[in-house]
Amino acid sequence: MTWIASEPYNDLPTLPPAIDLESKKVLKATIAARTALASLDQAARRIPNPTVLINTISLLEAQASSEIENIVTTADDLFKFAQDESKAPSSETRETLRYRTALFSGIDSMRARPLSVTTAIEVCSIIHSREMIIRNLPGTFIGNPVTKKAIYTPPAGERVLRDKLSNWEQFIHDESDLDPLVTLAVAHYQFEAIHPFADGNGRTGRILNILLLMQAGLLHHPVLYLSQYIIENKADYYRLLLAVTESGAWEEWILFILEGVRQASLSTIDKIHAIHELEAATQEIIRAVTTGGANADLLSVMFEQPYCRIASVMTRCNVSRPTATGWLNSLVAAGTLIDIRVGRERLFVNTGFFDLLVRPEAPKPLDEPTLL
């Protein structure tokens, strides 16, 4: 059957594709991506307090992945309300914070059972804060909502979707010689092409990418910030997805994803190095201006989130409110923190850390060495 954009693609081919997925170009790109990803994993595992990365990178990933779907919020609001999404000022911020919750829930679920269609349903349900089901009504299409001109119409019919999802699940667990990064690229296309939910497919699929890497043992913490690469190359992302459907252009799609993994890995390594330097400089300031220099938890609290609360310092450092307040006030006076009011609450912002997290990292050429 010839693919027609305006008709449900019920003949979407099953996986694996009937071609050689690991061409010479793909194999070369896979080596570069695997090297960068392994370096990121090692760098993240060497951090004394990995929560610094887990809390922050997952929020940035949530923001970028949501922005791809035109759900826009600010990093400032995300970090400000990360500890209590119910207080967030907008539905967009609350929904983006739920993305991080869905990611962590997916990680927890893999401790009990392998990644599956059930995981995808749970992830999508958490993102939307309601039970999501496999689509069972016709009429879904991807295209212009005004003119109704379709760019792509996913398969229709619950039985069709469940059969294709079952094949997708079998593929991600297939113990073939296919590199896990190539499996990720192929599985991501297929999940987006199946489009199993009425909404949230893109965000669910990008969470599944991280879970696939963790299941394969390539990442021990969810610290790959891949969605920023997709935002920066959004037109190519959608163009190459469609090219697989239209003409089976698998090589170009796989190369795009592999380059994204490489770029995202190296960018995050840069952030890790910068965090190390900033933590060391901040520790010196803590020693100089407070009596909390011997309390390692004070530094941890300041870097697990850019926003710090008096109560958090009291709990983590096991000190009284006057002591915690005094330490934070001294760091404000030294210019290390600024304090703001959010309702009745006083928050202390580690502005250097915040700026470091949100700054864009320059793209890395392929010939640049990977630094551990």
N, C-alpha and C positions, 0 to 999 in steps of 0.2 A: 504493500500500500504506500502510495506517495503521501508524504506529510503535507497537510494543509493547515495553515495557521488558524483558520476559523473553526476547525473541527477537532473534537477531542482526540488526543493522540493515544488512543487505546492500543495501538500497535507499537508503542514505545518498546524498543528491543530490550530483552532481558540482559542481565550481566552474567559473565563478562562480555564485553564487545568482541565480535569475531575478527579482531585484528591484533597485530603485535603492538601492545601498548608501550613497550619499553624499547623504543627506537634508540639509536646511538645518541641523538640529541637529548632524549629524555633521560637516558642513563647518566649522561654527563651532568645534566642539571640536577638529577637526583643526588649524585655524590656531593655537589656543592650545597644543596639544601640540607642533606643529612649532616654534613660537617658543621654547618652553622647551627642547626637545631641541637646537635649534641653539645656544642659549646655553650649554648644558652642553658641547656639542662644542667650541665656541670656548674655553670656560674650561679644558677639559682639554688642548687643544692649546697653550694659552699657558703651561702649567706647564713650567718648565725641565726637570724630571725627571718625565715622565709615569709612570714606574714606580711612583712613590708611589701613584698612583690605581689603576693596572692591577693591581698585586699585592694591594692591600687591598680595593678594591671588589669584585673578582672573588671573593675569599674570602667576603665578607659575602653576596654574591649566592648563592654555593654553599651557605652555611649556611641562608639563608632558603628557597631552592628545595627543599633537602632536607627542611627542617622541614615544608613543605607536605605532604610524603609521610610525615610522622611519623618521619623519620630525624633524630634530635635530637643535636646536639653543641654545644659552647660555642665562642664566638669565641676565648676564651683558648687552648683546645686547638688550634684551627685555626691560629692565628698561631704558636703555640709549635712546632708540628711541620710548618709549611708547607714547610720546606726538605728534609724527609725524612719522607714520610708513613708509611714502613715502621716508624718508631719511635712512631707514634701509639698511645695506650693502648687505643683501642676501634675496633671495626669500623665504627661509625658515623662516627667522625672520619676514618678512612682513606677510606671511601666518599665522604664530602663533599669531601675534598681531591682525589679523582679527578674530581669534577665540574669543578673549576677546570682540571685537566689536560685534560679533554674539551673545555672551552670553548676553551682555547688551541690544541688540536689542530684543532678546527673552523676556527678563524681561519687556521691554517697551510694547511689543505687548500684553502681558498678562493683561496689564491694560485696554486694549480695548476689548479683547476677550479671552476666555479660551484657554489653550494649545491645539494644534490641529496639524493635518497633515500640514496645511498651515504654522504653526510656524516652523515645521521641514524643510520645503522647503526653507523658508526665511533664517533660520540659516545656512543651507548648502550652499545656494547661497552666503551669506556674507563671509563664510569661503573661498570660491573659487573665490570670486570677479567676479562672472558671474552667470547668471541664471541657476540654476540646475532644472532638470525636473525628474519626476518619470521615471525610466528605461523603455524603450520601445523597446530595441534591445536585442537579445539573445547573449549568449556567456560569460556571467559573471560567474566566479567561484572563489572559494578561495582555493588556493593550490600552488603547485610548478610552478612558471612561466617558468622554463626551461624544466622540464619533462612533464608539463601539467597534472600531476597527481592531481586530485581534492581531497581536504579534505572536502569541502562542496560546493554545488551548490545551490544558493538561488532560490526562485521562479522566474519564467519568465512569461512575458506577462503583459502589462500595466494594463489590467482589473483585472487580478489576484492580482497584487500588490496593486491596489487601494482598492480592496475588503478587503484584509488583513490589510491594513493601516486603513480602516474604522473600522474594528473590534478592532484594537489596540487603536484607539481613543475612541471608546465606552468603552473599558475596563478601561482606565485611568480615565474616568469620572463616572464609575459605583459606585453608592452609596451603596456598600455592606459593610459588616463588616470587610473586609480585611484590615489589617493595611497598611497605605500608604507606609511603607518601603518594605513590601512584594510586594505590587503593583509595586513599582519602580523596584525591582529585576526581576519580571516577565515581565514587560513592556520592560525593557532594553534587556533581551534575545530576545523577540519577534521582536523588532525593528531591532536588529542586524541580526536575522534570515531572516527577510523580505528583508533586504539589498536594500532599495528602490532606492538608487542613484548609479550612476556609480562610484563615489568616495566620500569620506568624511562621510561615514556612522558611523564609530566608533566615530569620533569627534562630529558629530551631536548628536548621541545617548548619549554621556556623558554630553553634554550641556543640553539635555532634562532631564537627571537625576536631575540636579540642579533645573531646572524649575519645575519639578514635586514636589520637596521638598518645593519650595517656594509657589507653587499653593496650596499645602496641608496645608500651614501655619506652617510647621515645621522649616523653615528658613525664616528670614526676609531680610537677605543680602546674596549674593552669595559667601560665605566664606568657603564652604566645599571643601577641597583639596583632592578629592577622587582619582584622576588619579595617584597620587604618589603611593598610595597603589596598584593600578593595575600594575604600572611599576615594583614595587618590587615583585609582584606575577604574572608576565605576563604569564608564562607558565601555571599556574593554571587557570588564567582567560580564556584563550583560550581552555584549556582542559575541563573545567567545562561547558563552552558554548556548546562545541561539545557533551558533555555527556548528556545534556538535549535533544539534537536532536537524538542522538543514542539510548538512553535508558530511556528518561524521568526522568533523575536524578535531579528533581527539588529541593529537599531538600538541596543537597550539594551546588547547585548554589546559592540558596537563603541565606544559611548560609554564603557563601563566601562574598556576597554583604553586608549582615548585619554586618559582622566583619569589612569590609572595612569602612562602615559608622562610626562604633564605633572607630576604630583606627584613621581615619582621623579627627574625631571630637576632640578626646583627644589631638592629635598632634597639632591641631590648637589652642586649649585652652592653651597649653604650650607656643606657640608662642605669644599669646595675653598677658599672664603674663610677658613674657620676654620683650615684647614691652613696657608694662607699666613701668617696672623697668628702661629700657634704656631711655625712655622719661623723667622720673623723674631725672635721672642722667644728661641727656643732658640739661634739663632746668636749672639746677644748674650751668652748665658750661656757658650757654648763659648769665645768670645773672652776672657771674663772669668776663667774658671777653668782653662783648658787652654792648651797651646801649639799646639793644632790649629786655631785660629781661621782660619788662612789656607788650610786644607785643606777645600775645598768638599765633598769626598767624604765627610767625616765626617758632615756634616749629612744627606747623601743616605742613607747607611747607616742612620742613626737613623730615617728616615722612609719607607724602602721597605718596612719591616716594623716593627711595634711591638717585636719581639724582636730583639736585636742580639747578635752573637757576636764575641768577640775576634778570631777568625780572619777574620771578614768585614772588620773594620776594618783588620787587617794587609794583607789583599789589596787592598782598594779604595783605601786611603790610602798603600799602599807604605811601611809603617813596621814597625818591629820589634815583637815581642810586648810587651816592657816598655813601649814608647811607647804602644801601643794600650791596654794594660791601665791605664796611668797616666791616659790621657784618660778612659776609662770610669769609673775609680774616682773621679776628680775630679767627674764629672757625677753620680755617685751621692751624693757628699758634698754637692753643691749641691742635691740633691732633684729633679734633672731625670730621673734614671733610678733604678730599683731593681734590685738583682741577686738572682737566685734560682738554685737548683741544680736541674738536671734530670738525674738520674743523675750522671755524672762531669762533666757540662758546666755551665759557668757562663754564664747568660744575663742580659742587661741589658734591662730593660723600659722603654720610653718610655711611661709611664703616662698622661701628658697626651694623647699621640697615640692610645693605645688607647681611652681614655674618649671622645675626640672621635669616633672611628670608630663605636663601638657605640651612642652615644646616639641616641635617636629624634629625628627632626626633626618639627616641627609641620606639619600639613597646610597647604597654601597655598590660600587662596580664589582663585576664578577672576579676581577683579578686582585681584589683587596684581600689580604690575608685575614684569616679568622684568629682573633686573639682570645685566649682563655683567660 
